[in-house]
Amino acid sequence: MVLAIILINGLVFFWELSLPPRSLQAAIYLFGLVPARLTRPDWAATVGLPPGGWAGWITSMFLHGGFLHIAGNMWVLWIFGDNVEDRMGPFRFFVFYMTCGLAAAGMHFIFNSHSEVPTIGASGAIAGVMGAYFLLYPAARVLTLIPIFFYPLFIEIPAIFYLGWWFLLQFLSGSWSHLAGAPGEPVAWWAHVGGFAAGLLLVKVFVSRKRYRPRPGPDRYGFTLRRR
């Protein structure tokens, strides 16, 4: 299922690349998550968008804003997703993934209910996968890149510390952005927070005990990626 989700995101991204700039912008506003379409239907009508936009809560998970955006998201999904899928099974994992994505969209909507800026990307759903990994594989080690000036330092960090620190950064960044009143913030911090929290809360509901197979030693290696 992880491979299928990556493939779908890749196909959608190539579709985006095939669009001329104006059509791409229209597609992002139409299929992205734009809170103002729900809270300000008058604004939506003014700019030529149909009011509502509930479908965008789902379709926005499969849109990305550039090569680095999709590459970063799919890399993180590949690192953490397959092990979580092992514990859930493909169908349960897909439902879990989509549910976390919806929770992330809901959290973003709460903190940006009047925003006219479209939000796109799979990071909210992937944050839910990271939250599940945080509980399922806390002792697994993640090979993390820490740049020291021009020298790349690689160290192994237990997943519980790596993912815990990542979540704390998202929460603090979201809080600072909200207090500073920065509606143009390019990263949907609260979507990350909402997705991760949903993953923590829902993981035990979706884990299949029949699929549990203990694995000795470190589970998966990856690199630090901070972009949404």
DRENMAR-174136 format. One line per 5 residues: number of its first residue (from 1); their letters; for each residue x, y, z of N, C-alpha, C. Coordinates in steps of 0.02 Angstrom, whole numbers. Layout:
BEGIN
NUM = A = X:Y:Z:X:Y:Z:X:Y:Z  ...
***
This chain:
BEGIN
1 = MVLAI = 41:-60:0:0:0:0:43:63:0  99:61:36:144:120:35:167:133:-36  186:81:-72:208:90:-142:151:117:-185  90:93:-173:32:116:-211:19:190:-199  25:212:-136:15:283:-119:68:326:-152
6 = ILING = 130:302:-150:185:339:-182:172:345:-257  150:290:-288:136:290:-360:80:339:-377  27:339:-338:-29:385:-351:-6:457:-345  33:472:-293:59:540:-285:103:559:-344  144:511:-367:187:525:-424:148:539:-488
11 = LVFFW = 96:499:-500:55:510:-560:19:577:-558  -7:594:-499:-41:659:-492:9:716:-503  70:707:-478:120:760:-487:138:769:-560  144:714:-597:159:720:-669:101:752:-706  40:739:-682:-18:774:-710:-12:849:-698
16 = ELSLP = 9:868:-637:19:939:-622:70:970:-669  125:933:-682:177:959:-725:153:969:-797  102:932:-816:77:937:-885:33:998:-895  13:1031:-841:-33:1088:-847:5:1153:-859  -23:1198:-899:6:1265:-904:-3:1302:-838
21 = PRSLQ = 37:1354:-826:37:1387:-761:-32:1408:-736  -73:1438:-778:-138:1463:-755:-185:1405:-738  -182:1352:-778:-223:1293:-764:-201:1259:-700  -135:1258:-688:-109:1228:-627:-132:1267:-566  -130:1334:-570:-154:1375:-514:-228:1363:-501
26 = AAIYL = -267:1357:-554:-338:1344:-546:-350:1276:-514  -310:1225:-534:-317:1158:-507:-300:1157:-433  -249:1194:-413:-228:1195:-343:-283:1228:-300  -313:1281:-325:-368:1313:-287:-430:1269:-285  -440:1230:-339:-500:1188:-342:-492:1124:-301
31 = FGLVP = -434:1093:-304:-423:1028:-271:-383:1033:-207  -355:1092:-192:-320:1101:-129:-370:1117:-73  -343:1120:-13:-384:1138:45:-381:1214:54  -437:1247:41:-442:1320:47:-497:1334:99  -479:1347:161:-529:1357:213:-582:1409:197
36 = ARLTR = -562:1463:163:-608:1518:149:-666:1496:104  -658:1442:68:-713:1418:26:-772:1394:69  -757:1373:130:-809:1350:176:-835:1407:220  -790:1449:243:-810:1500:291:-829:1566:259  -807:1576:196:-822:1639:161:-846:1625:90
41 = PDWAA = -906:1598:83:-931:1581:16:-936:1641:-30  -945:1702:-1:-946:1762:-42:-879:1773:-76  -824:1762:-39:-758:1768:-69:-748:1717:-124  -770:1654:-111:-763:1602:-161:-799:1620:-226  -859:1647:-219:-897:1667:-279:-863:1723:-316
46 = TVGLP = -832:1769:-278:-798:1826:-309:-740:1804:-353  -702:1754:-330:-643:1731:-368:-660:1674:-415  -723:1656:-420:-743:1605:-468:-736:1533:-444  -733:1523:-378:-729:1456:-351:-796:1434:-324  -815:1371:-335:-878:1348:-304:-870:1345:-229
51 = PGGWA = -920:1366:-191:-915:1364:-118:-913:1292:-93  -893:1284:-32:-889:1216:-2:-818:1191:-2  -801:1153:-52:-732:1129:-57:-715:1072:-10  -766:1034:12:-752:979:57:-708:926:25  -716:916:-41:-675:865:-75:-601:881:-70
56 = GWITS = -585:946:-63:-516:966:-58:-481:939:3  -519:921:55:-489:891:114:-455:825:97  -480:792:45:-451:728:24:-402:739:-34  -425:774:-85:-383:781:-145:-319:820:-132  -320:865:-82:-259:903:-67:-202:859:-44
61 = MFLHG = -218:799:-18:-165:753:5:-122:726:-52  -146:732:-113:-111:702:-169:-81:754:-216  -84:818:-197:-54:871:-236:10:894:-202  59:916:-242:122:941:-214:146:1001:-253  186:1042:-220:206:1106:-248:274:1107:-281
66 = GFLHI = 305:1050:-295:370:1050:-327:406:984:-315  463:975:-349:500:913:-344:524:900:-272  551:951:-240:576:942:-172:519:925:-124  461:955:-136:403:943:-93:382:870:-97  371:845:-157:348:776:-163:403:726:-145
71 = AGNMW = 466:742:-164:521:696:-148:530:689:-73  527:745:-37:534:742:35:478:703:68  416:716:47:360:681:77:362:606:63  376:588:1:376:517:-17:434:480:15  490:514:24:548:483:57:531:467:130
76 = VLWIF = 500:514:164:481:502:234:428:447:239  381:447:193:330:394:192:363:326:181  412:323:137:446:260:124:485:237:185  517:283:221:557:265:279:514:235:334  459:269:350:419:249:408:357:208:390
81 = GDNVE = 332:215:329:268:186:313:266:111:307  318:81:278:314:8:266:311:-31:330  347:-9:381:346:-44:445:279:-37:481  249:22:475:182:31:504:131:-12:466  138:-14:400:93:-56:361:101:-130:379
86 = DRMGP = 162:-151:396:173:-220:418:129:-238:477  119:-189:521:82:-202:582:6:-194:573  -14:-162:519:-85:-149:508:-115:-191:452  -75:-205:401:-102:-234:340:-120:-179:291  -121:-194:226:-130:-142:176:-194:-102:182
91 = FRFFV = -252:-135:190:-315:-99:192:-320:-56:255  -303:-84:312:-306:-45:374:-258:15:370  -200:3:341:-152:58:335:-180:114:292  -213:97:237:-240:149:193:-294:190:229  -338:156:265:-390:191:302:-358:235:356
96 = FYMTC = -308:208:390:-271:247:442:-239:308:411  -205:299:355:-171:354:320:-220:410:302  -276:391:272:-325:440:251:-357:475:311  -370:437:364:-400:465:424:-354:517:456  -290:501:458:-241:549:486:-237:611:442
101 = GLAAA = -242:601:376:-241:659:331:-301:704:342  -359:674:354:-419:714:368:-413:750:435  -384:716:484:-374:748:549:-326:807:543  -274:799:501:-227:853:490:-261:912:456  -304:897:406:-341:951:373:-387:987:422
106 = GMHFI = -419:948:466:-462:979:516:-425:1024:563  -366:1004:585:-327:1046:630:-304:1109:594  -283:1102:532:-264:1161:493:-323:1209:485  -382:1181:473:-442:1222:464:-458:1261:528  -451:1228:585:-467:1261:648:-424:1324:659
111 = FNSHS = -360:1319:642:-314:1374:655:-310:1423:596  -339:1405:539:-335:1449:480:-403:1451:444  -456:1460:483:-523:1451:457:-542:1501:403  -509:1559:400:-527:1609:350:-472:1618:297  -425:1572:295:-368:1579:250:-390:1569:177
116 = EVPTI = -364:1611:133:-376:1604:62:-319:1566:27  -270:1545:65:-211:1511:37:-224:1437:32  -216:1407:-27:-226:1335:-33:-171:1296:3  -190:1243:35:-142:1199:67:-142:1132:30  -83:1109:11:-77:1046:-25:-20:1006:5
121 = GASGA = -21:941:-7:33:898:16:10:841:59  50:788:60:35:727:98:63:729:168  93:784:188:130:785:251:87:773:312  24:795:311:-20:783:368:-33:710:379  -49:674:324:-60:602:329:4:566:349
126 = IAGVM = 60:588:320:124:556:336:143:569:409  125:628:435:137:641:506:100:590:549  41:569:528:5:517:564:43:452:564  74:435:507:116:375:503:176:381:551  204:440:555:260:451:601:238:444:673
131 = GAYFL = 177:468:688:151:459:756:142:386:773  119:346:725:111:274:736:180:242:747  228:261:706:296:234:713:326:251:781  311:311:804:335:334:870:316:285:925  255:258:921:232:211:973:251:139:958
136 = LYPAA = 253:121:894:265:51:876:339:32:877  383:80:859:454:65:853:496:118:889  485:130:952:522:185:986:597:174:990  619:111:990:690:97:997:727:93:931  691:94:875:723:93:809:766:156:802
141 = RVLTL = 819:150:764:865:206:757:860:236:687  861:302:684:857:339:622:924:372:609  954:358:552:1017:389:534:1003:461:512  1025:509:550:1005:578:543:1063:621:520  1051:663:471:1101:710:446:1098:774:486
146 = IPIFF = 1155:792:516:1161:855:553:1218:894:522  1203:945:481:1257:983:449:1292:1029:499  1357:1024:503:1398:1069:544:1441:1110:497  1419:1172:484:1448:1214:433:1446:1176:366  1504:1157:338:1504:1121:274:1519:1047:283
151 = YPLFI = 1518:1024:346:1533:954:360:1470:916:377  1452:866:338:1391:827:353:1405:774:406  1374:780:463:1382:733:518:1321:687:521  1333:622:519:1279:573:524:1282:538:591  1226:539:627:1222:504:691:1157:465:694
156 = EIPAI = 1158:411:732:1098:371:742:1060:397:803  996:412:794:954:438:847:894:391:856  879:370:918:820:328:928:757:363:902  713:325:871:653:354:840:612:394:890  610:373:952:569:407:1001:594:479:1013
161 = FYLGW = 660:489:1008:688:556:1017:683:596:952  698:563:896:696:598:831:625:623:816  577:577:822:507:596:807:478:641:860  497:631:923:474:676:976:498:747:965  561:754:945:590:820:932:556:852:871
166 = WFLLQ = 544:811:820:510:836:760:441:863:778  403:826:817:336:848:837:340:912:878  388:916:923:395:977:964:409:1037:919  451:1029:869:466:1084:823:404:1106:785  362:1058:764:301:1076:729:254:1115:775
171 = FLSGS = 248:1092:837:203:1125:884:227:1195:900  292:1202:913:318:1269:930:314:1316:870  329:1290:811:326:1332:750:254:1353:737  207:1306:745:137:1323:735:113:1375:785  134:1366:849:114:1414:901:142:1483:887
176 = WSHLA = 205:1486:867:236:1550:853:203:1584:793  189:1545:741:156:1573:682:87:1600:699  50:1563:741:-17:1584:760:-15:1648:801  31:1651:849:36:1710:892:61:1770:854  104:1758:804:132:1813:765:83:1836:711
181 = GAPGE = 29:1797:700:-20:1815:650:9:1815:580  37:1757:560:69:1752:495:27:1709:448  -24:1737:416:-68:1698:373:-34:1671:311  22:1701:291:57:1679:231:111:1627:245  112:1599:305:161:1549:323:162:1491:272
186 = PVAWW = 221:1475:243:223:1425:189:216:1353:212  221:1341:277:217:1273:303:155:1266:347  116:1214:335:55:1203:374:72:1165:438  100:1202:486:125:1171:548:70:1133:584  10:1163:589:-43:1132:628:-70:1069:594
191 = AHVGG = -63:1064:529:-81:1002:495:-34:946:517  30:962:525:78:913:549:60:891:620  44:940:662:27:925:732:-36:881:734  -87:900:696:-149:861:697:-140:791:670  -101:783:617:-89:717:590:-51:672:638
196 = FAAGL = 1:700:668:42:661:716:0:640:776  -40:687:802:-83:671:860:-133:617:842  -162:621:782:-210:570:760:-175:502:756  -114:501:731:-77:438:728:-66:408:796  -49:450:845:-40:425:913:-104:396:941
201 = LLVKV = -160:429:928:-223:409:957:-254:348:923  -241:340:858:-276:289:819:-235:227:806  -171:228:819:-129:172:798:-152:106:828  -172:105:891:-192:42:922:-258:17:895  -298:63:868:-362:42:838:-349:4:773
206 = FVSRK = -297:24:737:-286:-5:670:-234:-61:669  -194:-68:720:-144:-121:721:-178:-189:724  -156:-234:682:-182:-302:681:-134:-347:721  -159:-375:775:-116:-419:816:-94:-480:778  -133:-502:730:-115:-562:692:-52:-551:649
211 = RYRPR = -38:-488:633:18:-473:588:83:-457:625  81:-457:692:140:-437:730:195:-490:725  254:-469:701:312:-512:698:372:-473:726  394:-489:787:450:-451:815:512:-454:771  546:-400:764:607:-396:723:666:-377:767
216 = PGPDR = 720:-414:765:778:-396:805:816:-337:775  847:-299:818:892:-247:796:856:-186:769  896:-137:743:867:-76:716:820:-92:658  770:-50:650:717:-65:603:725:-31:535  743:31:534:745:68:471:791:128:478
221 = YGFTL = 826:144:424:869:202:424:842:254:375  854:318:391:831:371:346:869:435:361  851:488:326:883:553:335:832:604:360  858:653:396:815:706:422:788:748:364  722:759:363:690:802:315:641:847:352
226 = RRR = 649:911:347:608:956:386:555:990:344  560:987:278:512:1022:237:446:983:235  389:1018:233:324:984:234:311:952:165
***
